[in-house]
């Protein structure tokens, strides 16, 4: 059997965990869908000590938690949150993370800015759930194309600013980069063009940054399978973001039951 061995919270091997003094633990294992999870976290001294004790006297292929099984874990989780089990922990953890991040990070702004906030929160959830993807073969070319386009827009912006200065001095505008004559305008008209061009550049730079930031993260998996859709619907209602900007047509159909949620809905810890 050549299939890679994957592990979960109860089946971690001693070799999947490394204690790094004074109180950090490095995880390295294949999780769901054989996606490698590598992460180093700082833990409480008591946790660090306990992991070291669980490793003592064992080989790397031995179970780290040899006296723990899912039944015992589920019983403990249900004491913390009624109905919580190891199977649904991902869903709970993903949903509470999304709800709290959206609540903390969403500020006043236009719809585009709010969508960026949502994508960042969605990204954090995807990282927690280890939802990765390989970088698209066309990603580099797309970034190069966007960079070149932004530079072109910035050159136009420079020309607009130059012509604004000339208009303030009563001089005609310079010829365009293509050699064509440009119609004279009042300073306020040039200022309006500058504002529009600046907004266009800002949006394109934001889009490029988002594309680069999310190149190895699969946002869709958590959105489809691990997030309570009521969080997203309520957030969209509270902040006047069209739900179609977040959910695809198929997700709107899948989550039709969540569309009537009140804007004040918050995912509860209890």
N, C-alpha and C positions, 0 to 999 in steps of 0.2 A: 504494500500500500504506500504510494508515493505522496499521498495527500498530506499537506502540512498539518502539524498538530496545533490546534487553536485552543486557547484557554479562556476561562472566565474567572469571576471573582473567587469562586470556591475551588478552582482547579489550578491556580497559579503554582508553578514549580519554584523551587528554591533558586534555580538559575535565572528565573525571570526578574528577580529582585536583587538589587545591590545596595547595601548600606554604605553611605558616604558620610564620614564624620564631619561635623558633630551631630547633625540631625536631618540629613537629607536622604531620600530614598529614590533610586533610579529604577524605573520600570522598563522592561524590554520584552515584549511578547507579541505573538500573533493573536489578534482578537477576531471579532465578527468579520466574516467574509475574507479571512486571512490577511487583513490589513495590519501591518506592523504598528505597534504603539510603543513609542519611546518617549519617556518624559521623566524629568527629575523634579521632585517636589520636596518642599521643606515640611516636616511634620513635628508634632509635639514630641518632646523628649521621651515620654512614656511610650508612644507608638514606636519610635525608633528603637527603643530598648526591647520592646515586645517582638518586633520583626527579627531582630538579632537572635533572640531566644528561640524563635520558631525555626530559624535556620540552623541552629547549633546541632552538630552531630548528624546532619543529613547530607546526602549527595545532591548534586544540582538537579537531578531528575526526580527527586522526591517531592511530594506535595508540600507546599509551604504551610497550608492550613490543614494538616492531616486529620484533625479532630473536628473539622467543620464540614457540614454539608448544607445543601440548599434548604432543607427542612428547618434546621436550627437557625439559619440566617433569616429565613422568612418569618419565623416566630419572633425574632428580635426586631425586625423591621416593622412588623405589625404593632409592636409596642410603641414605636416612635410615631408612626402615622397609620391609622386604621386602613386596612386594605392594601398597604404597601408590601410588595414582594420583590425579590431579586429580579423577576421577569419584567416588572413594570418600573423598576428603579430608574432606568434610562429615561423613560418617558417623563417621570416626575422631575428628575434632575434637569432635563432639557427644558421642560416647561417653566419651572420656577426660575431658571436662569434667564430665559427669554423675557418673562414678565418683569423681573427686577431690573434687567438692563434697559428695557424700553422705558420703564418708569423713571429711571435715574438719568438716562441720556437724552431723552427727547426734549428738545427746546423749541422755541418759536423759530419759524423759518418757512421756506416754501416746501412744496411737496417733494421736490427732488432731494432737498437736504434731509427731510424726514425719512425718505426711503433709504438714504445712505446709513442713517442711524439704525434702521431695521436690519439692513444687510450686515452691519457690524455685529449686532446682537445675534443674528442668525449664524454668523461665522463662529462666534464664541461657542454656541451650542454645537455646531458641527465639529469643532475641535474637541470639546468635551466627549462627544460621541465617537470620535476618531473617524469621522466621515471624510476620507481623503480621495483625491483623484489625481491621475497623472496630468501633467501640464500638456495642453493641446499642442499639436505639432504646428499649428498656425499662430500660436500665441505671440511668439517673437515678432513675426511679420505684422501682426495686428498692432502691437505696441509701437513698432517703428513707423507704421503708417499714421497712427494717431500723433506721435511725436512730430513728424514732419508737418502734419496738418496744423498742429498748434503753433509751430514756428511760422508758418505762412500767415496765420491769423494775427500773430504778434507783429509781423512786419506791416500788415495792414493797419494795425493799431498805431504803430509809430507814425505812419503817413497821416492818419487822422489827427493825431496830436500836433504834428507839424502844421497841418492846414488850419487847425484851431488857432495856433499862435499867429499864423499869417493873417487869419480873418480878424483877429483882435487888433492887428496893426493896419487893417485896411488893405492888405495885399491879397492878390488872387491865389488860389490853391496851386500847388505844384502839379506837374503832370503825374499820372499814375505810373506804377511800375511797368505797365504795358504800353506806356507812351501816349495814352489817350488823355485828352484834356478833361479836367474835372470841373463841374459846375460850381460857381461861387455860392457859398451859403453863409448865413448869419452864424455868429459864434454859438448861439444856443442850439442850432441845428447840428453843428459839429459835435457839441457836447453830448447830444442825444445819441449820435452815431457811436461815439467813444464808449458810452455806457452800454450800448447794445453789444458792441464788439467785445468789451471786457467781460460781460456776462456770458457770452458764447465761449470765450477762452476758459473762463472759470469752470463752466459746465463740462467742457471737453477734458480739462485737466482732472476734474473730479471723477469722470467716467474712466479715464485711463488709470488713475490711482486705484479705483475700485476693482477694475479688471485685473490689475497686477496683484492686488492684495488677496483676491479670491482665487487665484489661478490653481492652487492645489487643494482647494476646499470644495466639497460637494454640498451645496446648500439644500438641494432638493430632498435628499434622503431624510433629514431631520424634519423638514417642513411637512413631508408626506406621512412619515411614520412615527415621529417622536414628540411632536409639539401639539398641545391642545389648541385647535384652531380658534377657539373662542378668544384666546389671548390676542391673536392677530386681528380678528374682526373688531373686537372692542377697542383696540388701539387705533385702528383705522377710523372708527367712528369718533373717538375722542379728539383725534388730531386732523380730521377732515382729509384723510388720504384715501383715494379711491381703492377699494379692495382689489380691483382688477390690476392694480399696480404691483400687488404682492402675490396674489393667487392666480394661477393660470385658469383657463376655462374648465379644464378637467378637475382641478382642485376645488373650484367653485361648486361644481356638481357633487364632488365627493363630500364636501363639508357644508352642504346646503342646510343641514340640521343646526349649524352653528351661527347662521346669519342673523338670527333674531336676538342674539345676545345683547344685553344692555351695555351702553358705552362704559359704564362704571365697573364692569366685570374685572376682577383681578384673580389670578390663580392663587389659591390659598395653600399655605404650608400645612394646614391641618385638614 
